[in-house]
Each structure stands twice: as structure tokens, then as C-alpha cells.
Amino acid sequence: MKLRPIVIGILLAAAFFYYTSHHPGTVPFTGSREAIQREPIQITQAAGAPALDSEEQNNVEIYKRVSPSVVNVTSTQMAFDFFYGPVPQEGAGSGFIIDKEGHIFTNYHVVANANRLEVTLANKKKFKAQVIGLDRAHDMAVIQIQAPNLEPVVLGESRGLQVGQKVFAIGNPFGIFAGTMTRGIVSSIRSVQTPDGAFIDEAIQTDAAINPGNSGGPLLNSKGQVIGINTMIASQVGQSAGIGFAIPINAAKAVINDLVQYGRVRRPSLGITSLPIGPELAHEIGLAADYGSLIISVIPGGAGERAGLHGGNRRAYLGNTPIMLGGDLIVAIDGQPIAEQNDLAHAMNSHKTGDTVTVTIFRGKTKMDVKVTLQEAHVGRGQGM
């Protein structure tokens, strides 16, 4: 009788073992996970690299085509420490190749006062550069390297740009992120003054990200043509705040030949001094138009005198300032109205020495056109325009 409980226990244990071995889903499994039979996980994968839309494809093509023409410009200046020991200081900017002879356009402030210049191409090769021409007044410069197989940019047209037009900037922000492209639009066209005092007429304002180190790099249109030279930003923190400015490429095209051939810009001039005219002043002195630029005097031997423009012949006072009245009133150049003094400066910046322009004037009450061949302005001789 004592064996019965033992036999019953053995039978119960055998029954439990049989039940759990043949019905594993009825109790928790605590063994190896490899023993579990599961359905394979279904993962959806792309068939290949995602296709680019037309806009993305254009962006990529512009970058591939233009980036080999954009360079990094490193300038070294010699400063002095407290004990008058020489201490080299480096600055960095950008530039772009304009011909196969190695001429590179950049900003004046990128290369100003440099003791040594070095250009790094997109392929990381480095070359020593020399300054060819400087235009401090408009923050432009041309430098040159001797290198094979250079790829120049295509210079576009900056006249007629529209606010909202798509633009791209390529450069080397902070001097370390070489070959960076950003995108934006033309935010405005306005005249601005650089921190160094240079005036940029019809500067291209853009929200494309421009940072220190982008100076001198190209601003491009949607065809990959250069329409401006990135030159400065408006920012309280010294980094991009969505307000960058570029020199219009037409201003650069007007001076490239001078910078390469003469090392400076031969500024074109009408050979006159003039006074901007508004409605109140025009009424007071009895002019035929209530706007324009009144010729006070013509420079002896200058372009205006040779073309027959007339200066003033009656002394008068504007406040306490003596002026001469009776001269020709310029109201347009090549059909573009001259409503203020900046318009006259813009007309000159759009031309080069030797160009012939049509100057529309009032001589008394008579309106006429006069052909004037522009001559080089000579600073210091009282030559206004």
C-alpha cells in the first residue's frame, strides 16, 4: 500500500511531461529563441536610388558645371605683436575663374594688403597667385594663377533681374567648407555701401545663405551663369541672416579689361561738374524740366567740352555756396532718365572709357541730343562725372 502513492506520483509526472512536450503553445516558453518558428519580417525597399525631379536635376547640373570654376583664395598678411615681432595672419575668401589664362575675379577686400596669395582649386591643387588689378572703390579685384586645364565660368547679364528670380551661390563659407552651394531668390535690387565705404550701385540682395568666406564667389542664375559677385552680408552676428549682397556682374564686365590691362579702372567721365535738380530748385531758377543734372562747369579739354556741352555763365548762390547757372540740363543718357545724381553715376558705371553715349539735354527751353565720347576721369582735377 505504501507503493501506491509513489506510483501515482510517477504517473502524474509522466502525464505532465507528455502534455507539455506535445502542446508547447499552452505554457510559456523559457528555452532558446532559436527554437521558435516565426514568419519572416517583410521589409519594403526602394528599387534603386530615388529619381530627381526636374528642379533637383537642374540644381545638380549647375553645381557640377560651375563648382570646378570656383576657387578658395587664402591671403596672408604680416602683422606685428607687442614686441614688434612679425606675426602672419590669414584670411580666406572665394573667387571664380574667368578665362583659361588663369585670371580670377574676387573682391578687393579678400586680397587687400596681402603679402602672399594662394588659390586652391576644386580638385584641391594649390597655386600661388599674384594681384593683377584692383578697384577699391567698387570692391573688385583680379588675380592670376598659372595652372593647366582651367574651366572658366560663363558671365551672364545682371540688367533686368527680377525680385523672386531663383539664384545660387557657390563658395567657401568660413574658409573651410569648400565647394558649398546654397539657393535662394533675388530679394531686392538696391544701392548699398560696404563696411569699407565702397558704394555698390544696383547691388543684388539675396536670401541665399552667404557667410564669411563666400566673399568673391559667384552668384548664379538658373542657367548657371554668373550674375553677381557675392561681397557682404547684413547681420548682427557676423553670419548669414538671410540678407546678402552681390555686385552686379555688369559692373564687373565693364572693368575687367581695364583691371587686366592696366591694373586699375579707367573710370569713364563726361568731364563736367553738375548739380542735381529737383522740382523746387527747378522752379526757382526757371528750368525747362523739374528734374535732371545741371552742368555747372565743363572741364577744359574734357569729354563734355569736346562734344559741345555748355557750363554755367551766371553766378548765383545756393545757400552760402556759389554756383554757376545757365548751363545745359542733362535729363537722360542713352534714353535713361537722369532724375538724381545717383542716376548719373549709374550711367557712368554702366560704360567704360571710350564709349560714346547719347546725352539728352535742355539748353534753355530747347531739347536736344548730344553725342559724347567718354574719357577717363582724373581724380583731383575737380571732375565730377
C-alpha positions as CSV (number, residue, x, y, z in Angstrom):
1,M,0.0,0.0,0.0
2,K,2.9,2.3,0.6
3,L,3.9,2.0,-3.1
4,R,0.6,3.3,-4.4
5,P,1.3,7.0,-3.7
6,I,4.7,6.6,-5.3
7,V,3.2,5.0,-8.4
8,I,0.5,7.7,-8.7
9,G,3.2,10.4,-8.4
10,I,5.2,8.9,-11.2
11,L,2.2,8.6,-13.4
12,L,1.2,12.2,-12.8
13,A,4.7,13.4,-13.6
14,A,4.8,11.3,-16.8
15,A,1.4,12.7,-17.9
16,F,2.6,16.3,-17.3
17,F,5.8,15.7,-19.3
18,Y,3.8,14.2,-22.2
19,Y,1.3,17.0,-22.2
20,T,3.8,19.9,-22.2
21,S,6.0,18.2,-24.8
22,H,3.2,17.8,-27.3
23,H,1.4,21.1,-26.7
24,P,4.1,23.8,-26.4
25,G,1.7,26.7,-27.1
26,T,-0.2,26.2,-23.9
27,V,2.6,27.2,-21.5
28,P,5.2,30.0,-21.5
29,F,8.4,29.1,-23.4
30,T,11.6,29.7,-21.5
31,G,14.1,28.0,-23.7
32,S,16.3,29.2,-26.6
33,R,14.8,31.7,-29.1
34,E,16.3,29.8,-32.0
35,A,13.8,27.1,-31.4
36,I,10.8,29.4,-32.2
37,Q,9.4,29.1,-35.7
38,R,8.2,32.6,-36.9
39,E,7.1,34.2,-40.1
40,P,9.9,36.2,-41.9
41,I,9.7,40.0,-41.4
42,Q,8.5,41.8,-44.6
43,I,10.7,44.9,-45.4
44,T,9.9,47.3,-48.2
45,Q,13.0,48.6,-50.0
46,A,13.4,51.1,-52.9
47,A,14.2,49.5,-56.2
48,G,17.2,51.9,-56.5
49,A,18.4,55.5,-56.0
50,P,15.4,57.8,-55.9
51,A,14.8,59.8,-59.2
52,L,15.4,63.5,-59.1
53,D,12.7,65.9,-60.1
54,S,13.4,68.5,-62.8
55,E,14.3,71.2,-60.3
56,E,16.7,69.0,-58.4
57,Q,18.3,67.8,-61.6
58,N,18.9,71.4,-62.6
59,N,20.5,72.2,-59.2
60,V,22.8,69.2,-59.6
61,E,23.8,70.1,-63.1
62,I,24.6,73.7,-62.2
63,Y,26.8,72.6,-59.3
64,K,28.7,70.0,-61.4
65,R,29.2,72.5,-64.2
66,V,30.2,75.6,-62.1
67,S,31.9,74.3,-59.0
68,P,35.2,73.4,-60.8
69,S,35.5,77.1,-61.7
70,V,35.1,78.3,-58.1
71,V,38.3,78.7,-56.0
72,N,39.3,79.3,-52.5
73,V,41.5,82.3,-52.0
74,T,43.8,82.4,-49.0
75,S,45.6,85.7,-48.2
76,T,48.5,86.1,-45.7
77,Q,49.2,89.5,-44.1
78,M,52.1,90.3,-41.9
79,A,51.1,91.8,-38.5
80,F,53.2,92.6,-35.5
81,D,52.9,91.5,-31.9
82,F,53.5,93.6,-28.8
83,F,57.3,93.2,-29.2
84,Y,57.1,94.2,-32.9
85,G,57.7,90.6,-34.0
86,P,56.2,89.7,-37.3
87,V,53.1,87.5,-37.0
88,P,51.4,86.2,-40.2
89,Q,47.7,86.4,-40.3
90,E,45.5,84.5,-42.7
91,G,42.2,85.4,-44.3
92,A,40.0,83.4,-46.7
93,G,37.6,84.2,-49.4
94,S,36.3,82.9,-52.7
95,G,36.8,83.7,-56.4
96,F,35.9,82.4,-59.8
97,I,38.0,81.7,-63.0
98,I,37.1,84.0,-65.9
99,D,39.5,82.6,-68.6
100,K,41.9,79.8,-69.4
101,E,44.9,82.2,-68.8
102,G,44.1,81.9,-65.0
103,H,42.5,85.2,-64.3
104,I,40.3,85.0,-61.3
105,F,37.7,87.6,-60.2
106,T,37.2,88.2,-56.5
107,N,36.6,91.1,-54.0
108,Y,39.2,93.8,-53.3
109,H,38.8,93.2,-49.5
110,V,39.7,89.5,-50.0
111,V,43.2,90.3,-51.3
112,A,43.8,93.8,-49.9
113,N,47.3,94.3,-48.3
114,A,48.1,90.6,-48.8
115,N,51.8,89.7,-48.7
116,R,51.1,86.3,-50.2
117,L,48.1,84.8,-52.0
118,E,47.3,81.1,-52.5
119,V,44.5,79.7,-54.6
120,T,43.0,76.2,-54.0
121,L,41.1,74.7,-56.9
122,A,38.1,72.4,-56.6
123,N,40.5,69.4,-57.2
124,K,42.4,70.5,-54.0
125,K,45.5,71.6,-56.0
126,K,47.1,74.8,-54.7
127,F,48.8,77.6,-56.7
128,K,50.5,80.8,-55.8
129,A,48.6,83.9,-57.1
130,Q,49.5,87.4,-58.0
131,V,47.4,90.5,-58.0
132,I,46.7,91.8,-61.5
133,G,44.3,94.7,-60.9
134,L,42.4,96.4,-58.0
135,D,39.3,98.5,-57.8
136,R,39.0,99.5,-54.2
137,A,36.1,102.0,-54.9
138,H,33.8,99.2,-56.0
139,D,35.4,96.2,-54.1
140,M,36.6,94.3,-57.1
141,A,39.9,92.6,-57.9
142,V,41.5,90.3,-60.5
143,I,44.3,87.9,-59.5
144,Q,46.0,85.3,-61.6
145,I,47.5,81.8,-61.3
146,Q,49.5,79.6,-63.7
147,A,47.6,76.3,-63.9
148,P,46.6,73.9,-66.7
149,N,43.1,72.9,-67.9
150,L,41.2,75.6,-66.2
151,E,37.4,75.8,-66.6
152,P,36.1,79.4,-66.8
153,V,32.6,80.4,-65.8
154,V,30.0,81.9,-68.2
155,L,29.3,85.5,-67.4
156,G,25.6,86.3,-67.6
157,E,23.5,89.5,-67.6
158,S,22.6,91.4,-64.4
159,R,20.4,94.1,-66.1
160,G,16.7,93.3,-65.8
161,L,16.9,90.9,-62.8
162,Q,13.5,90.4,-61.2
163,V,12.7,90.1,-57.5
164,G,11.8,86.5,-56.9
165,Q,14.2,85.1,-59.5
166,K,16.0,82.0,-58.4
167,V,19.7,82.3,-57.6
168,F,22.5,80.1,-56.4
169,A,25.7,80.9,-54.5
170,I,28.9,78.8,-54.6
171,G,31.8,79.5,-52.3
172,N,33.9,78.5,-49.3
173,P,32.0,79.7,-46.2
174,F,34.3,80.4,-43.2
175,G,37.2,79.3,-45.5
176,I,36.8,75.6,-44.5
177,F,33.6,74.3,-46.2
178,A,34.9,74.4,-49.7
179,G,32.6,74.0,-52.6
180,T,29.4,74.8,-50.8
181,M,26.3,75.7,-52.8
182,T,23.2,77.5,-51.4
183,R,20.0,78.5,-53.0
184,G,17.7,81.5,-52.7
185,I,16.0,84.3,-54.7
186,V,16.7,87.8,-55.7
187,S,15.2,89.7,-52.7
188,S,15.8,93.2,-53.9
189,I,17.9,95.5,-56.1
190,R,19.3,98.4,-54.2
191,S,22.3,100.6,-53.7
192,V,24.4,99.8,-50.7
193,Q,27.6,100.8,-49.0
194,T,30.2,98.3,-47.9
195,P,31.9,98.4,-44.5
196,D,35.0,99.8,-46.2
197,G,33.0,102.7,-47.7
198,A,32.6,101.4,-51.3
199,F,29.3,102.1,-53.0
200,I,27.6,99.3,-54.9
201,D,25.1,100.6,-57.4
202,E,22.2,98.2,-58.1
203,A,23.5,95.6,-55.7
204,I,21.7,92.3,-55.8
205,Q,20.2,91.4,-52.4
206,T,19.5,87.7,-51.9
207,D,18.4,85.3,-49.1
208,A,20.7,82.6,-50.4
209,A,23.0,81.7,-47.4
210,I,26.2,83.8,-47.7
211,N,28.7,83.7,-44.9
212,P,32.3,85.0,-44.2
213,G,34.5,83.2,-46.8
214,N,31.8,83.4,-49.5
215,S,33.1,86.9,-50.5
216,G,34.3,87.0,-54.1
217,G,32.3,83.8,-55.1
218,P,29.8,83.8,-57.9
219,L,26.0,84.4,-57.6
220,L,24.4,82.4,-60.4
221,N,21.1,82.4,-62.2
222,S,19.1,79.2,-63.0
223,K,21.2,78.7,-66.1
224,G,24.4,78.6,-64.1
225,Q,25.6,81.9,-65.5
226,V,27.3,84.4,-63.2
227,I,25.1,87.4,-62.5
228,G,26.9,88.8,-59.4
229,I,29.9,88.6,-57.1
230,N,29.0,87.9,-53.5
231,T,30.5,90.6,-51.4
232,M,28.9,91.1,-48.0
233,I,26.1,90.3,-45.6
234,A,23.9,92.3,-43.3
235,S,24.0,90.6,-39.9
236,Q,24.3,91.4,-36.2
237,V,26.0,88.1,-35.5
238,G,28.5,88.0,-38.4
239,Q,26.8,85.1,-40.0
240,S,24.1,84.6,-42.6
241,A,20.8,86.2,-41.6
242,G,19.2,85.9,-45.0
243,I,20.4,89.3,-46.2
244,G,23.4,89.0,-48.5
245,F,24.6,91.3,-51.3
246,A,26.3,90.8,-54.6
247,I,28.0,93.2,-57.0
248,P,26.1,93.0,-60.3
249,I,28.1,91.3,-63.0
250,N,27.6,94.1,-65.5
251,A,29.6,96.3,-63.2
252,A,32.4,93.8,-63.3
253,K,32.3,93.2,-67.0
254,A,32.7,97.0,-67.5
255,V,36.1,97.0,-65.7
256,I,37.6,93.5,-66.3
257,N,39.6,94.6,-69.3
258,D,41.0,97.7,-67.5
259,L,41.9,95.6,-64.5
260,V,43.7,93.0,-66.6
261,Q,45.4,95.5,-69.0
262,Y,46.2,98.5,-66.7
263,G,45.9,97.1,-63.2
264,R,43.3,99.8,-62.4
265,V,40.0,101.0,-63.7
266,R,39.9,103.9,-66.1
267,R,36.6,105.4,-64.9
268,P,34.6,107.0,-67.7
269,S,33.6,110.6,-67.3
270,L,31.5,113.3,-69.1
271,G,34.1,115.8,-68.0
272,I,31.7,118.0,-66.1
273,T,30.7,119.1,-62.6
274,S,27.0,119.2,-62.1
275,L,24.2,119.8,-59.6
276,P,21.2,117.5,-59.1
277,I,17.9,119.3,-59.8
278,G,14.5,118.7,-58.1
279,P,11.1,120.4,-58.7
280,E,11.6,123.2,-56.1
281,L,15.0,124.2,-57.4
282,A,14.0,123.9,-61.0
283,H,11.0,126.2,-60.4
284,E,13.2,128.7,-58.5
285,I,15.7,129.1,-61.3
286,G,13.3,128.6,-64.2
287,L,14.5,125.4,-65.8
288,A,12.6,123.6,-68.6
289,A,12.3,120.4,-66.6
290,D,11.8,119.7,-62.9
291,Y,14.5,117.0,-62.7
292,G,18.0,116.2,-64.1
293,S,21.6,117.3,-63.6
294,L,22.5,120.9,-64.3
295,I,26.0,121.4,-65.7
296,I,27.8,123.9,-63.5
297,S,31.1,123.7,-65.5
298,V,32.9,121.7,-68.1
299,I,36.5,120.5,-67.7
300,P,38.8,122.1,-70.2
301,G,39.8,119.5,-72.8
302,G,37.3,117.0,-71.3
303,A,34.7,114.9,-73.0
304,G,31.9,117.4,-72.4
305,E,33.7,120.3,-73.8
306,R,34.8,118.4,-76.9
307,A,31.2,117.4,-77.5
308,G,30.0,121.0,-77.1
309,L,28.2,120.8,-73.7
310,H,27.8,124.1,-72.0
311,G,28.6,125.0,-68.4
312,G,27.1,127.9,-66.4
313,N,27.7,131.5,-67.1
314,R,25.8,133.3,-64.3
315,R,27.0,133.4,-60.8
316,A,24.4,132.6,-58.1
317,Y,24.3,131.2,-54.6
318,L,22.7,128.0,-53.3
319,G,22.5,128.9,-49.6
320,N,26.1,130.1,-49.0
321,T,27.5,128.0,-51.8
322,P,28.4,129.9,-55.0
323,I,27.3,128.1,-58.2
324,M,27.1,129.0,-61.9
325,L,23.7,128.9,-63.7
326,G,22.8,128.9,-67.3
327,G,24.4,125.6,-68.3
328,D,22.9,122.6,-70.0
329,L,20.4,120.5,-68.1
330,I,21.0,116.7,-68.5
331,V,17.7,114.8,-68.4
332,A,18.7,111.5,-69.9
333,I,21.7,109.4,-71.1
334,D,21.0,106.7,-73.7
335,G,17.3,107.2,-73.1
336,Q,17.5,106.5,-69.4
337,P,16.2,109.4,-67.3
338,I,18.6,111.2,-65.0
339,A,16.3,112.1,-62.1
340,E,19.0,112.3,-59.4
341,Q,22.8,112.3,-59.0
342,N,22.9,108.6,-58.5
343,D,21.4,108.1,-61.9
344,L,24.3,109.9,-63.5
345,A,26.8,107.8,-61.5
346,H,24.9,104.6,-62.6
347,A,25.1,105.7,-66.2
348,M,28.9,106.1,-65.9
349,N,29.3,102.8,-64.1
350,S,27.5,101.0,-67.0
351,H,30.1,102.2,-69.5
352,K,33.8,102.2,-70.0
353,T,36.3,104.8,-71.2
354,G,36.0,105.3,-74.9
355,D,32.3,104.5,-75.1
356,T,30.0,107.0,-76.9
357,V,26.8,107.9,-75.2
358,T,23.8,110.0,-76.2
359,V,23.2,112.8,-73.7
360,T,19.7,114.4,-73.8
361,I,19.8,118.0,-72.6
362,F,17.7,121.1,-72.3
363,R,19.6,124.2,-73.5
364,G,17.3,126.9,-72.3
365,K,13.9,125.7,-73.5
366,T,15.3,123.7,-76.4
367,K,15.6,119.9,-76.1
368,M,18.5,118.2,-78.0
369,D,20.7,115.1,-78.1
370,V,24.5,115.4,-77.9
371,K,26.9,112.5,-78.7
372,V,29.7,112.4,-76.1
373,T,32.7,110.1,-76.2
374,L,33.6,109.3,-72.6
375,Q,37.1,110.0,-71.3
376,E,39.0,108.8,-68.3
377,A,38.1,110.5,-65.1
378,H,41.1,112.2,-63.4
379,V,40.6,112.3,-59.7
380,G,41.8,115.6,-58.2
381,R,41.0,117.8,-61.1
382,G,37.5,118.7,-59.9
383,Q,36.0,116.3,-62.4
384,G,32.6,115.3,-61.0
385,M,31.2,113.0,-63.7
